[in-house]
Amino acid sequence: MNIGIITAEGYDYPPTKRLAKVAAEKGHRIIIVDPIYVWPVLVSGSPDLEGELDISMLDVVLPRQGATVNDSSLKLVPHLHHMGVPLVNKLDAIRLAKDQFLTLQALSSVQIPIPDTGFINAYEGFQSVLDRLGGYPVVIKPVSGRVGEGVFLVNDDHKARLILHNNLETGKGILIQRFIPPENRLDIRVLVIGGKVAGAMKLKPKPGDFRSNFHLTQKSWPVELLPEWEEIALKAADALGLEIAGVDLIVDADGKVRVIELNYSPGFSGLEAATGLDIAGRIIDYVVETYG
């Protein structure tokens, strides 16, 4: 089976390299679909492609462009669908997952617990949202981001003004979120594949930090999910319509669990390191069994 992966990174990019290796061992092939060098066209009302790709070679496509490529790359996703190529994680699910506030809206609509969060696209809205969230401290974060970049803990007006001045774009907006202290907090990443939990790991912030992304710490540990946590993670992935999802949970000092965000293109090296599970193999098996 020829499995396309939408990514702007090359074959040496670690997740792609790992998937390609596992796919080859199972008798399949990974083909990179680079959204920078593959261009959708509509000719006489029919979708087609120009650039470095032979569409006939693809049996299925796995979008994994993540947040490293802007929304222009998403034009390629529905285009491939219109050309008859099956997609693992559909466009609507990707659009929701790329926007953290849309994600939280979708989760809250089905009563999945989330942190108190506001969205503003002008500085004038900050004070009202801050008051509604109970005041400082709050976390200011981009609507779409990656590996903890652009995420700030804010404790006073001076820092808030500085961060909003440097980071608030009217056309994109920004999130203001109630802060959950890292002390006695449990940060969990759950990987969901095809409506089942494929694995889970716990993460810890570095001393003096509050962000626990694996890319920042390079440390992860296995964790046993309580039935409640597993149910919430599966329900969250389903709420967004994601077949493959990284679901980020925070359990606070009082034991209350909240879903922080979902990733439609989750990394899995930290999970494999923590658990010893063959996550790449499970992804390939799911794609082949579902779309083969």
C-alpha positions in Angstrom: 0.0 0.0 0.0 1.3 3.5 -0.9 0.6 5.9 2.0 1.0 9.6 1.4 2.1 11.9 4.2 1.4 15.6 3.8 4.4 17.3 5.4 6.8 20.1 4.5 9.6 18.1 6.1 11.8 15.6 4.3 12.1 11.9 4.6 14.7 12.4 7.3 12.3 14.2 9.6 12.2 11.8 12.6 8.4 10.9 12.7 8.3 10.5 8.9 11.5 8.4 8.9 10.1 6.2 11.7 6.8 5.7 9.9 8.6 5.0 6.6 10.8 2.4 8.2 7.9 0.6 9.9 5.8 0.8 6.7 8.6 -0.8 4.7 8.9 -3.6 7.2 5.2 -4.3 6.8 5.4 -4.3 3.0 4.1 -0.7 2.4 5.6 2.5 1.2 5.5 6.1 2.5 5.4 8.9 -0.1 5.8 12.5 1.0 3.2 15.0 -0.3 4.9 18.3 0.2 2.3 21.1 0.2 4.9 23.6 -0.9 5.7 21.8 -4.1 2.3 20.2 -4.9 -0.3 22.6 -6.3 -4.0 22.0 -6.6 -5.7 23.2 -9.8 -9.2 23.2 -11.2 -9.4 22.8 -14.9 -12.8 22.5 -16.7 -14.4 22.0 -13.3 -12.2 19.0 -12.4 -9.6 18.9 -9.7 -6.0 18.0 -10.6 -2.5 18.5 -9.3 0.6 20.1 -10.6 4.1 19.6 -9.2 6.1 16.8 -7.8 3.5 14.1 -7.3 1.8 11.4 -9.3 -1.6 11.1 -7.8 -2.1 7.6 -9.1 0.6 6.4 -6.8 -1.4 7.2 -3.6 -3.8 4.7 -2.0 -4.4 6.9 1.1 -3.1 10.2 2.6 -2.2 11.0 6.2 -2.1 14.7 6.7 0.8 15.5 9.1 1.7 19.1 8.3 0.9 20.2 11.8 1.4 23.9 12.7 4.6 24.3 10.8 2.8 25.2 7.6 0.2 27.9 7.4 -3.4 27.4 6.4 -2.6 27.5 2.7 -1.5 23.9 3.0 -5.0 22.9 4.0 -6.2 23.6 0.4 -4.5 20.4 -0.5 -6.5 18.2 1.9 -10.0 18.6 0.5 -8.5 18.7 -3.0 -7.1 15.2 -2.6 -10.5 14.1 -1.2 -12.3 15.5 -4.3 -9.8 13.5 -6.4 -10.9 10.3 -4.7 -8.0 9.8 -2.4 -9.0 8.6 1.1 -7.8 10.9 4.0 -7.0 9.8 7.5 -8.3 12.7 9.6 -10.7 14.7 7.5 -10.6 18.4 6.7 -13.3 19.5 9.2 -11.6 17.6 12.0 -8.2 19.2 11.1 -9.7 22.7 11.0 -11.2 22.3 14.5 -7.9 20.8 15.9 -5.8 23.6 14.4 -7.8 26.3 16.2 -7.6 25.8 20.0 -10.7 27.9 20.7 -12.8 26.1 18.1 -11.5 22.9 19.7 -12.6 24.0 23.2 -16.0 25.1 21.8 -16.5 21.6 20.3 -15.5 20.0 23.6 -17.7 22.1 25.8 -20.7 21.5 23.5 -20.6 17.8 24.6 -19.8 18.6 28.3 -16.1 17.6 28.2 -14.3 19.5 30.9 -11.9 22.3 29.7 -10.1 25.1 31.4 -11.9 28.5 31.6 -10.9 30.3 28.4 -11.6 33.6 26.6 -10.8 34.7 23.1 -10.0 38.3 22.1 -8.9 39.9 18.9 -8.4 43.4 20.3 -6.6 44.7 23.4 -9.8 46.3 24.6 -11.3 42.9 25.4 -8.5 41.8 27.7 -9.6 43.3 31.0 -13.2 42.1 30.6 -12.1 38.5 29.9 -9.5 38.7 32.7 -12.1 39.7 35.2 -14.5 36.9 34.0 -11.7 34.4 34.5 -11.1 35.6 38.1 -8.0 37.7 37.5 -4.3 36.9 37.4 -2.5 34.7 36.9 -3.6 33.7 33.4 -2.0 32.0 30.4 -1.9 33.9 27.1 -1.4 31.6 24.1 -1.9 31.6 20.4 -5.0 30.2 18.7 -2.7 27.9 16.7 0.7 27.0 17.9 3.2 24.2 18.4 5.4 22.7 21.1 4.6 25.4 23.6 5.8 28.3 21.5 4.2 31.7 22.2 2.6 30.5 25.5 3.1 32.9 28.4 2.2 33.0 32.1 1.0 36.5 33.0 0.8 37.8 36.6 0.3 41.6 36.1 -0.9 44.3 33.8 2.6 45.4 32.7 3.5 41.9 31.4 0.0 41.5 29.8 0.4 44.8 27.9 3.8 43.8 26.6 2.8 40.3 25.5 -0.4 41.4 23.9 1.4 44.3 22.1 4.0 41.8 20.7 1.7 38.8 20.0 -1.9 39.9 19.5 -2.9 40.0 15.8 -6.4 41.2 15.1 -6.8 38.8 12.2 -5.9 35.8 14.3 -6.8 36.7 17.9 -5.4 35.2 21.0 -6.5 33.0 24.0 -6.6 34.0 27.6 -6.8 30.9 29.9 -7.1 30.3 33.6 -3.8 29.1 34.9 -3.5 25.7 36.5 -0.4 25.6 38.7 2.2 22.9 38.0 2.5 21.9 41.7 0.9 18.5 42.2 -0.5 18.7 38.7 -0.4 15.7 36.3 0.1 16.4 32.6 -0.9 13.5 30.3 -0.8 13.0 26.6 -3.1 10.2 25.3 -2.8 8.9 21.8 -6.1 7.8 20.3 -6.1 5.7 17.1 -9.4 4.6 15.6 -11.5 5.2 18.7 -9.1 3.3 21.0 -6.3 4.4 23.3 -3.0 3.4 21.8 -0.9 4.6 24.7 -0.4 7.4 27.2 2.4 9.1 28.9 2.9 11.7 31.6 5.0 14.8 31.2 6.5 17.3 33.7 7.6 20.9 33.2 11.2 21.9 33.7 11.9 23.6 37.0 10.7 27.2 36.8 8.5 26.5 33.8 4.8 25.5 33.5 4.8 24.0 30.0 5.3 20.3 29.8 5.6 19.7 26.1 7.9 16.7 25.3 9.8 18.9 22.7 10.7 21.2 25.5 11.7 18.7 28.1 12.6 15.6 26.2 11.4 13.5 29.1 8.3 11.3 29.4 7.1 8.6 31.7 4.5 5.8 31.4 1.1 6.4 33.1 -1.8 4.2 33.8 -5.0 6.0 32.8 -8.0 5.9 35.1 -11.2 4.8 33.4 -12.5 8.4 33.6 -9.5 9.8 31.9 -9.6 7.3 29.1 -13.3 7.9 28.6 -12.7 11.7 28.4 -9.8 11.3 25.9 -11.9 9.0 23.6 -14.9 11.3 23.8 -12.7 14.3 23.0 -11.2 12.7 19.9 -14.7 11.7 18.8 -16.1 15.2 19.4 -13.6 16.6 16.8 -14.0 13.6 14.5 -10.3 12.7 14.7 -9.3 9.2 13.8 -5.7 9.8 15.1 -5.3 12.3 17.9 -3.1 13.4 20.6 -5.3 14.4 23.5 -3.6 16.6 26.2 -5.1 16.3 29.7 -4.3 18.1 32.9 -5.3 16.7 36.3 -5.1 19.4 38.9 -4.1 19.1 42.6 -7.8 18.4 43.4 -8.0 15.5 40.9 -10.1 17.4 38.4 -9.3 16.5 34.8 -9.5 18.9 31.9 -8.8 18.6 28.2 -6.3 21.3 27.2 -6.0 20.7 23.5 -6.0 18.1 20.7 -3.4 17.5 18.1 -4.4 16.0 14.8 -0.7 15.3 13.9 0.7 14.1 17.2 4.3 13.3 17.7 4.9 9.8 19.1 8.7 9.5 19.9 8.1 10.5 23.5 5.3 8.0 23.9 7.4 5.2 22.3 10.3 6.1 24.6 8.1 6.1 27.7 6.1 3.0 27.1 8.1 0.9 24.7 5.1 0.6 22.5 5.3 0.5 18.7 3.1 3.5 18.1 4.4 4.0 14.5 3.4 0.4 13.8 -0.1 0.9 15.2 -0.6 4.0 13.0 0.5 2.1 9.9 -1.7 -0.9 10.8 -4.7 1.3 11.4 -4.3 3.0 8.0 -3.9 -0.2 6.2 -6.7 -2.1 7.9 -9.1 0.8 7.6 -8.3 2.0 4.1 -6.5 -0.9 2.4 
